[in-house]
Amino acid sequence: MANPGNVDIVIPTIRSLDFLEDWREFFQPYHLIIVQDGDPKNIIKVPEGFDYDLYNRDDVDKLLGSKSACISFKDGACRCFGFLVSKRKYIYTVDDDCFVATKPTGERINVVTQHIQNLQTPSTPYFFNTLYDPYTEGSDFVRGYPFSLRSGVPTAISHGLWLNIPDYDAPTQLVKPLERNTRYVDAVMTIPKGSLFPMCGMNLAFDRELIGPAMYFGLFGEGHPIGRYDDMWAGWCTKVVCDHLGFGVKTGLPYLYHEKASDPFSNLKKEYKGLFWQEELIPFFQSLVLPKNLTTARDCYLEIARLTKEKLAHIDPWFQALTDAMFIWISAWDHFNPPSSNP
């Protein structure tokens, strides 16, 4: 088990957290930061026996003041508030429609332990190891792997996967409504330097000290023309920052069990503009080259914000609002994490 004093579990929610009963054996040792989305008057039920802090929108407004505008409303991106107030090195974030998965042997999967193992072992973004993660027990570097690269680099992000309901976009949901993921692949791999990936926030861990300021899920949800791209945006930004700073990103284990498939027609309304915009956004991130003198995730993120305003504002006025939120986010981060201690 990971040291409970080093880990916060951040959960965005709009409903009672009965799902925690399924996670009790794995989550109870850790501190939970629960971010209640929607109407703060609604009562969120948390099962007894958990150590947690619960924040609603009133708390966000009180603690952040005018800076609360950078925290999305009625959207999973509200989890970012939990990232701000956490003081622990590692954060694991999970959605409230996710449950414990089992290995083919029937063993229940402790996602926190596996994520922390991923984060505490190096990544290999500069040369692909065909036997997956060489730091996994029972594995090693294959013949021909350069010895000069075998020490690896620090791992900043651990991206877990899901059984049952896949993380599909709305068009794919519509054409494959009954498709389920039943494949358990016992592997972890490092995403190569220079490759972007579609990051999903429902089973995600990261080293807050290495990449925290860049792990901003953007300005999405109610009042904005696009949704369901909050984790994608964070994934693109953080991958560019990791590549620049020499950090690694792992994907694969651990799996969880994703129970609820969101409505594809509702999702299509949220994703519609994003399906077009991503064709410009992805080349933008693929071509980003950050100045060599930027040596912290915070400063890298400010540069990405500046370039977003310069290069993407022509697409839609919303990108100006997003850019403003990115700068506000860093200001809020500095408030809770003085710059002298920022990554």
C-alpha positions as CSV (number, residue, x, y, z in Angstrom):
1,M,0.0,0.0,0.0
2,A,1.2,3.5,-0.8
3,N,2.0,5.8,2.1
4,P,-1.5,7.4,3.0
5,G,0.2,10.6,4.0
6,N,1.5,11.1,0.4
7,V,-1.8,10.6,-1.4
8,D,-5.1,12.4,-1.9
9,I,-8.1,10.9,-3.7
10,V,-10.1,13.6,-5.6
11,I,-13.7,12.8,-6.5
12,P,-16.0,15.1,-8.5
13,T,-19.7,14.3,-7.9
14,I,-23.3,15.4,-8.1
15,R,-24.8,12.5,-6.2
16,S,-24.5,10.5,-3.0
17,L,-21.3,8.5,-2.8
18,D,-22.6,5.1,-2.1
19,F,-20.1,3.8,-4.7
20,L,-17.4,4.3,-2.1
21,E,-18.6,1.1,-0.3
22,D,-17.2,-0.9,-3.2
23,W,-13.8,0.9,-2.8
24,R,-13.7,0.9,1.0
25,E,-10.9,-1.6,1.5
26,F,-8.7,0.4,-0.9
27,F,-9.7,4.0,-0.3
28,Q,-10.3,4.0,3.5
29,P,-6.7,4.5,4.4
30,Y,-6.4,7.7,2.3
31,H,-7.8,11.2,2.6
32,L,-10.6,12.0,0.1
33,I,-11.2,15.5,-1.4
34,I,-14.8,15.5,-2.7
35,V,-15.8,18.3,-5.0
36,Q,-19.6,18.6,-5.1
37,D,-20.8,19.9,-8.5
38,G,-24.1,21.6,-9.2
39,D,-26.5,23.1,-6.6
40,P,-24.7,23.5,-3.3
41,K,-28.0,23.1,-1.4
42,N,-28.1,19.5,-2.4
43,I,-27.0,17.1,0.3
44,I,-24.2,14.7,-0.6
45,K,-24.1,11.5,1.4
46,V,-20.7,10.1,2.2
47,P,-20.6,6.6,3.8
48,E,-19.2,6.6,7.4
49,G,-15.6,5.7,8.1
50,F,-13.9,7.7,5.4
51,D,-11.5,10.6,6.1
52,Y,-12.6,13.4,3.7
53,D,-13.1,17.1,3.0
54,L,-16.3,18.0,1.1
55,Y,-16.4,21.3,-0.9
56,N,-19.4,22.6,-2.8
57,R,-19.6,25.6,-5.1
58,D,-20.1,28.0,-2.2
59,D,-16.8,26.8,-0.7
60,V,-15.1,27.3,-4.0
61,D,-16.4,30.9,-4.3
62,K,-15.4,31.6,-0.7
63,L,-11.9,30.3,-1.0
64,L,-11.1,31.5,-4.4
65,G,-13.1,34.7,-4.6
66,S,-13.0,36.2,-8.1
67,K,-10.6,33.4,-9.1
68,S,-13.4,30.8,-8.8
69,A,-14.3,31.7,-12.4
70,C,-11.6,29.3,-13.5
71,I,-13.4,26.3,-11.9
72,S,-15.9,24.7,-14.3
73,F,-19.5,24.4,-13.2
74,K,-21.7,21.3,-13.8
75,D,-18.7,19.5,-15.4
76,G,-16.2,16.9,-14.2
77,A,-13.5,19.6,-14.6
78,C,-14.6,20.9,-11.2
79,R,-12.2,18.2,-9.8
80,C,-9.4,20.7,-10.4
81,F,-10.4,22.5,-7.2
82,G,-9.3,19.4,-5.4
83,F,-5.9,19.6,-7.1
84,L,-5.5,23.2,-5.8
85,V,-6.3,22.5,-2.2
86,S,-4.4,19.3,-1.9
87,K,-1.0,19.4,-0.1
88,R,0.1,15.8,-0.9
89,K,2.6,14.6,-3.4
90,Y,0.3,12.2,-5.3
91,I,-3.2,12.7,-6.5
92,Y,-5.5,10.0,-7.7
93,T,-8.8,11.1,-9.3
94,V,-11.8,8.8,-10.0
95,D,-15.4,9.3,-11.2
96,D,-18.4,8.2,-9.1
97,D,-19.6,5.8,-11.7
98,C,-16.5,3.6,-11.4
99,F,-16.1,0.5,-9.3
100,V,-13.4,-2.1,-8.5
101,A,-12.4,-4.3,-11.4
102,T,-11.1,-7.8,-11.1
103,K,-8.2,-9.5,-12.7
104,P,-8.8,-12.7,-14.8
105,T,-7.8,-14.6,-11.7
106,G,-10.6,-13.0,-9.7
107,E,-8.4,-10.8,-7.6
108,R,-9.8,-7.3,-6.9
109,I,-7.6,-4.6,-8.2
110,N,-6.1,-2.0,-5.9
111,V,-5.9,1.0,-8.3
112,V,-4.1,3.3,-5.9
113,T,-1.2,0.9,-5.2
114,Q,-0.7,0.3,-8.9
115,H,-0.8,4.0,-9.8
116,I,1.7,4.9,-7.1
117,Q,3.9,2.1,-8.3
118,N,3.7,3.5,-11.8
119,L,4.6,7.0,-10.5
120,Q,7.4,5.8,-8.3
121,T,9.2,3.9,-11.1
122,P,10.9,5.6,-14.0
123,S,9.5,6.1,-17.5
124,T,11.2,5.4,-20.8
125,P,9.9,8.0,-23.3
126,Y,13.1,8.2,-25.5
127,F,13.3,4.6,-26.6
128,F,10.5,2.1,-26.7
129,N,10.9,-1.1,-24.8
130,T,9.0,-3.8,-26.6
131,L,8.5,-5.8,-23.4
132,Y,6.4,-2.9,-22.0
133,D,7.4,-1.4,-18.7
134,P,10.9,-2.7,-17.9
135,Y,10.5,-1.7,-14.2
136,T,7.5,-4.0,-13.7
137,E,8.3,-7.2,-11.7
138,G,9.3,-10.0,-14.0
139,S,10.3,-7.7,-16.8
140,D,13.5,-5.9,-17.9
141,F,15.0,-4.1,-20.9
142,V,15.2,-6.1,-24.0
143,R,18.3,-6.8,-26.1
144,G,19.4,-3.7,-28.0
145,Y,18.0,-1.2,-25.6
146,P,20.7,1.5,-25.0
147,F,22.3,1.2,-21.6
148,S,22.7,5.0,-21.4
149,L,18.8,5.3,-21.4
150,R,18.0,2.5,-18.9
151,S,17.9,4.8,-15.9
152,G,14.8,6.4,-17.3
153,V,13.1,9.6,-16.3
154,P,10.7,10.6,-13.5
155,T,7.1,9.6,-14.1
156,A,4.7,12.5,-13.7
157,I,1.4,10.9,-14.9
158,S,-0.2,7.4,-14.6
159,H,-3.2,6.9,-16.9
160,G,-5.3,3.9,-16.0
161,L,-7.8,2.1,-18.2
162,W,-11.4,0.7,-17.8
163,L,-13.3,-2.5,-18.2
164,N,-16.9,-2.7,-19.3
165,I,-18.0,0.8,-20.7
166,P,-15.2,2.1,-23.0
167,D,-14.3,5.8,-23.0
168,Y,-15.8,6.5,-26.4
169,D,-16.9,9.8,-28.0
170,A,-20.6,10.3,-28.9
171,P,-20.4,9.2,-32.6
172,T,-18.7,5.9,-31.6
173,Q,-21.2,5.4,-28.8
174,L,-24.1,5.8,-31.3
175,V,-22.7,3.2,-33.7
176,K,-21.5,0.8,-31.1
177,P,-24.1,1.1,-28.2
178,L,-23.6,-2.4,-26.9
179,E,-19.8,-2.6,-27.2
180,R,-18.0,-3.5,-23.9
181,N,-14.4,-3.8,-23.2
182,T,-13.6,-7.2,-21.7
183,R,-9.9,-7.3,-22.6
184,Y,-7.6,-7.2,-19.6
185,V,-4.1,-6.5,-20.8
186,D,-1.5,-7.0,-18.0
187,A,0.8,-4.3,-19.2
188,V,2.0,-0.7,-18.6
189,M,3.9,1.3,-21.2
190,T,5.5,4.7,-21.5
191,I,3.9,7.0,-24.1
192,P,6.8,8.1,-26.3
193,K,8.2,11.6,-26.4
194,G,6.4,13.6,-29.1
195,S,3.2,11.6,-29.0
196,L,0.0,13.0,-27.7
197,F,-2.7,10.8,-26.2
198,P,-6.4,11.1,-25.3
199,M,-6.3,11.4,-21.5
200,C,-9.3,10.2,-19.6
201,G,-9.8,11.7,-16.1
202,M,-11.9,8.9,-14.6
203,N,-8.9,6.7,-13.6
204,L,-5.9,9.0,-13.4
205,A,-3.0,9.7,-11.0
206,F,-0.2,12.2,-11.1
207,D,2.8,13.6,-9.2
208,R,1.5,17.0,-8.0
209,E,5.0,18.2,-7.3
210,L,6.2,17.5,-10.9
211,I,3.2,18.4,-13.1
212,G,0.5,19.9,-10.8
213,P,0.2,23.5,-12.2
214,A,-0.3,22.1,-15.7
215,M,-3.0,19.6,-14.7
216,Y,-5.8,22.1,-15.3
217,F,-9.0,20.7,-16.9
218,G,-9.9,24.0,-18.5
219,L,-13.1,25.9,-18.7
220,F,-15.9,23.6,-19.8
221,G,-19.4,22.7,-18.8
222,E,-22.4,24.9,-18.2
223,G,-22.2,28.3,-20.0
224,H,-19.6,27.1,-22.5
225,P,-20.0,25.8,-26.0
226,I,-18.0,22.6,-25.5
227,G,-17.9,19.8,-23.0
228,R,-16.2,16.4,-22.5
229,Y,-12.9,17.8,-23.6
230,D,-11.7,18.9,-20.2
231,D,-9.5,15.9,-19.6
232,M,-8.4,15.9,-23.2
233,W,-7.2,19.5,-22.9
234,A,-5.3,18.7,-19.7
235,G,-3.8,15.7,-21.4
236,W,-2.5,17.6,-24.3
237,C,-1.1,20.4,-22.1
238,T,0.6,18.1,-19.6
239,K,2.1,15.8,-22.3
240,V,3.8,18.8,-24.0
241,V,5.1,20.0,-20.6
242,C,6.3,16.5,-19.7
243,D,8.1,16.2,-23.0
244,H,9.8,19.5,-22.5
245,L,10.8,18.9,-18.8
246,G,11.9,15.4,-19.3
247,F,9.1,13.6,-17.4
248,G,7.3,10.4,-18.4
249,V,3.7,9.4,-18.9
250,K,2.6,5.8,-18.4
251,T,-0.7,4.2,-19.5
252,G,-2.2,0.8,-19.0
253,L,-2.7,-0.8,-15.6
254,P,-4.6,-0.4,-13.4
255,Y,-8.1,-1.1,-14.6
256,L,-11.3,-0.1,-13.0
257,Y,-14.9,-1.1,-13.9
258,H,-16.8,1.7,-15.6
259,E,-20.5,1.2,-14.8
260,K,-22.5,4.0,-16.4
261,A,-22.5,4.9,-20.1
262,S,-23.5,8.5,-20.5
263,D,-26.2,9.4,-23.0
264,P,-24.7,9.6,-26.5
265,F,-27.1,12.3,-27.7
266,S,-26.4,14.5,-24.8
267,N,-22.7,13.9,-25.3
268,L,-23.0,14.8,-29.0
269,K,-24.3,18.2,-28.1
270,K,-21.4,18.7,-25.7
271,E,-18.8,17.4,-28.1
272,Y,-20.1,18.7,-31.4
273,K,-17.7,21.7,-31.7
274,G,-14.9,19.8,-30.2
275,L,-15.0,17.2,-32.9
276,F,-14.2,20.0,-35.4
277,W,-11.9,22.1,-33.2
278,Q,-9.7,19.1,-32.3
279,E,-8.5,19.0,-35.9
280,E,-6.8,22.3,-35.3
281,L,-6.0,21.8,-31.6
282,I,-4.0,18.6,-32.0
283,P,-1.7,20.1,-34.7
284,F,-1.2,23.1,-32.5
285,F,0.0,20.9,-29.6
286,Q,2.1,18.7,-31.9
287,S,4.0,21.8,-33.1
288,L,4.5,23.4,-29.7
289,V,8.1,24.1,-28.9
290,L,8.6,25.6,-25.4
291,P,11.6,27.9,-24.7
292,K,14.6,26.0,-23.2
293,N,14.8,28.5,-20.3
294,L,11.4,27.3,-18.9
295,T,12.2,24.8,-16.2
296,T,9.0,24.4,-14.2
297,A,5.5,23.1,-15.0
298,R,4.1,26.4,-13.9
299,D,6.1,28.5,-16.3
300,C,5.6,26.1,-19.1
301,Y,1.8,26.3,-18.6
302,L,1.9,30.1,-18.7
303,E,3.7,29.9,-22.1
304,I,1.0,27.4,-23.4
305,A,-1.7,29.9,-22.2
306,R,0.1,32.7,-24.1
307,L,0.4,30.6,-27.3
308,T,-3.2,29.5,-27.0
309,K,-4.4,33.1,-27.1
310,E,-2.0,33.9,-30.0
311,K,-2.7,30.8,-32.1
312,L,-6.2,29.6,-31.3
313,A,-8.3,32.7,-30.5
314,H,-9.4,32.9,-34.2
315,I,-11.3,29.7,-33.9
316,D,-13.9,30.9,-31.5
317,P,-14.3,33.6,-28.8
318,W,-14.4,30.8,-26.2
319,F,-10.7,30.4,-26.6
320,Q,-10.2,33.8,-25.2
321,A,-12.2,32.8,-22.2
322,L,-10.2,29.6,-21.9
323,T,-7.0,31.6,-22.0
324,D,-8.2,34.0,-19.4
325,A,-9.1,31.0,-17.2
326,M,-5.7,29.4,-17.7
327,F,-4.0,32.5,-16.4
328,I,-6.4,32.7,-13.5
329,W,-5.8,29.1,-12.7
330,I,-2.0,29.7,-12.3
331,S,-2.8,32.7,-10.1
332,A,-5.0,30.5,-8.0
333,W,-2.3,27.8,-7.9
334,D,0.2,30.4,-6.7
335,H,-2.3,31.4,-3.9
336,F,-2.4,27.9,-2.5
337,N,1.1,27.0,-3.5
338,P,3.6,29.9,-3.1
339,P,5.8,30.2,-6.2
340,S,8.9,29.4,-4.2
341,S,7.6,25.8,-3.7
342,N,5.9,25.4,-7.1
343,P,7.0,22.7,-9.5
